[in-house]
């Protein structure tokens, strides 16, 4: 049996990220810089954003936040 205690942390912070396009200088890296006051922005209505975690991790939840004007706050639990 595995008795390790795991501490939750954001494994995406500072990792390589990309998006389909960029608007207003808000590049993909702003989406996972760990700063809650920055965000990404695209010009496409069907844009995508992704982050390469650089390894295999057991993910318990994913939270996607928006600025409240144009974006939704999405929360996924696994």
C-alpha positions, 0 to 999 in steps of 0.5 A: 500500500502507498502511504505517501502524502501528496501536496497539491500544486499547479504543475502547469506553472511556467511550462511551455504553452501555445495558443492558436493566435494572440490578441493584444499581446496576451500570449499563451504563457500568460495562461500558466504564469501563476499570476491570477491578474494575467490572462491570454487572449485570442482573436479567434472564436474557436481558439485553442490553448494548450500546455505541455506539462513535460511529464506524466502526472496524476491530475485531480482537477483542472481549473480554467478561469476567465476575466468574467467579461468574455470567459467562463470559469470551468472546473473539472474534477477527475 
